[in-house]
Amino acid sequence: MDNITIRRAVLDDAAEIANVHISSWREAYKGLLPDEFLDDRPLSFKNRYDLWKKVTVNTSQVTIVAECSTNGVIGFINGTKGRDTDLHDFAEVWCIYLLKKYHGKKVGFNLLKAFFDAHIDLGFKKGYLWVLADNPTISFYEKVGGIHKGRTKEDEIGEQKVLELCYIWNNILL
């Protein structure tokens, strides 16, 4: 397997992060979100690229990439302190995406660990994320210690109502 490096993102990663963002949405949400919405995702490359150019230089957020020696950026994770009012003292994973080809190779775990390690350095002890209720990655979150305690919320993506589940890590030392 190609050498994979886990590191902090830099501005020069923005285009590759945008590519992974779009591609992994199409892979992960096939059957969960409307096909028309997912088919239009590549058309939003400029939007995603512009977004990631801003995010990668935003020092209030932590963005970490998984970079393959032959294929470039293959996954990323991003977030900062919790946005939910009662979880401000938690590190929140806003998004974590990994190209399907690299699932099952511990890359996702290493991204999550690096993200949580960066937040431990910032004084956080707990973490959480929101995930679509039917997302198959739920088993990954459970395997790496995430616990769903019943907290849910409704959202809308691609003009479709979706249910999201909150997974919590009471100790982010992985």
C-alpha positions in Angstrom: 0.0 0.0 0.0 1.1 3.6 -0.7 2.7 5.5 2.1 0.1 7.6 3.9 1.0 10.7 5.9 -1.4 12.3 8.4 -0.6 16.0 8.8 -2.1 19.5 9.3 -3.7 20.9 6.2 -2.2 23.9 4.4 -3.6 26.3 1.8 -2.0 24.3 -1.1 -4.2 21.3 -0.1 -7.5 23.2 -0.8 -8.1 21.8 -4.3 -7.4 18.2 -3.2 -9.6 18.6 -0.1 -12.4 20.0 -2.3 -12.0 17.0 -4.6 -12.2 14.5 -1.7 -15.1 16.4 -0.2 -17.2 16.1 -3.4 -16.1 12.6 -4.3 -16.6 11.1 -0.9 -20.1 12.8 -0.6 -21.0 10.9 -3.8 -19.6 7.6 -2.4 -20.9 7.9 1.1 -24.4 9.2 0.5 -25.5 7.2 -2.5 -28.9 5.9 -1.6 -29.1 8.2 1.5 -29.6 11.5 -0.4 -31.3 12.2 -3.7 -29.3 11.2 -6.8 -29.9 14.6 -8.4 -28.3 16.3 -5.5 -25.3 14.1 -5.5 -25.0 14.2 -9.3 -24.7 18.0 -9.0 -21.9 17.9 -6.4 -19.1 18.0 -9.0 -20.6 21.2 -10.4 -19.9 22.8 -7.0 -16.1 22.3 -7.2 -15.4 26.1 -7.3 -17.6 26.6 -4.3 -15.9 23.8 -2.3 -12.4 25.0 -3.4 -13.1 28.6 -2.3 -14.4 27.2 1.0 -11.3 25.1 1.7 -9.0 27.9 0.7 -10.5 29.9 3.6 -10.8 27.0 6.1 -7.2 25.7 5.7 -5.8 29.1 6.8 -8.4 29.6 9.6 -6.5 29.2 12.8 -9.6 28.7 14.9 -10.3 25.4 13.1 -8.3 22.2 12.9 -8.0 20.6 9.5 -6.0 17.5 9.1 -5.4 15.5 5.9 -4.4 12.0 5.0 -2.0 12.2 2.0 -1.0 9.2 -0.1 2.4 9.3 -1.7 0.9 8.5 -5.1 -2.6 9.9 -5.0 -2.3 13.1 -3.0 -5.0 13.9 -0.4 -7.3 11.0 0.1 -9.1 12.1 3.2 -9.5 14.9 5.8 -11.1 15.9 9.0 -12.2 19.3 10.2 -13.7 21.0 13.2 -13.2 22.9 16.4 -15.0 23.6 19.7 -18.6 22.3 19.9 -21.3 24.4 18.2 -24.1 23.0 20.3 -24.7 25.2 23.3 -24.4 22.5 25.9 -21.3 21.0 24.2 -19.0 24.1 23.9 -16.4 22.4 26.0 -16.2 19.4 23.6 -14.2 19.2 20.4 -16.6 18.8 17.5 -15.8 16.9 14.3 -17.6 19.0 11.7 -16.7 16.7 8.9 -14.5 13.6 8.2 -14.3 12.2 4.7 -12.1 9.4 3.3 -12.3 8.0 -0.2 -13.9 4.6 -0.2 -10.8 2.9 -1.6 -9.0 3.6 1.7 -11.7 2.4 4.1 -10.6 -0.4 6.4 -6.9 0.6 6.3 -6.9 2.6 9.6 -6.7 5.9 7.8 -10.0 7.1 9.3 -8.8 6.1 12.8 -5.5 8.0 12.3 -7.3 11.1 11.1 -9.7 11.0 14.1 -6.8 10.4 16.5 -4.7 13.3 15.1 -7.8 15.6 15.3 -8.5 14.6 18.9 -4.7 14.9 19.8 -4.7 18.4 18.4 -7.7 19.2 20.6 -6.1 17.7 23.7 -3.3 20.1 23.1 -5.9 22.9 23.1 -7.3 21.7 26.5 -10.3 19.5 25.3 -11.1 16.2 26.9 -14.3 15.2 25.2 -15.5 15.1 21.6 -18.5 14.6 19.4 -19.9 14.6 15.9 -23.2 14.4 14.1 -23.8 11.6 11.5 -26.7 10.7 9.2 -28.8 7.9 10.9 -28.4 5.5 8.0 -24.7 6.2 7.3 -22.7 3.0 7.3 -19.8 4.8 9.0 -21.7 4.6 12.2 -20.0 1.2 12.8 -16.6 2.9 12.5 -17.5 5.6 15.1 -18.7 2.9 17.5 -15.6 0.8 16.9 -13.4 3.7 17.9 -15.3 4.5 21.0 -18.1 6.9 20.0 -21.3 6.4 21.9 -24.8 7.3 20.8 -26.8 8.3 23.9 -30.0 8.9 22.1 -29.5 12.5 21.1 -30.8 13.3 17.5 -31.7 16.2 15.4 -33.5 16.7 12.1 -31.9 18.6 9.2 -32.4 19.1 5.5 -29.9 18.1 2.8 -30.7 18.3 -0.9 -34.3 19.2 -0.1 -34.7 15.9 1.9 -35.3 15.7 5.6 -32.7 13.6 7.3 -32.2 12.4 10.9 -28.7 12.9 12.5 -27.4 11.1 15.5 -24.9 12.5 17.9 -21.9 10.3 18.8 -19.9 11.3 21.9 -16.4 10.5 23.1 -16.2 11.0 26.9 -12.4 10.7 26.5 -10.7 11.8 23.3 -7.4 10.1 24.2 -7.5 7.3 21.5 
